[in-house]
């Protein structure tokens, strides 16, 4: 029952034009992240600076 209601709500939101899911990291941000990491900063510190998680990302 609750799965159907969740799926129904997601379908309705998508039909209304809402963007679902996690926000994408822009190409510009990725370049900055790579540059900061090359200077020796850890991904944890960089993630805090950008306000994002430090988990794995998927290529776009």
Helices and strands as residue ranges (DSSP letters): H 2-15, H 27-38, H 43-50
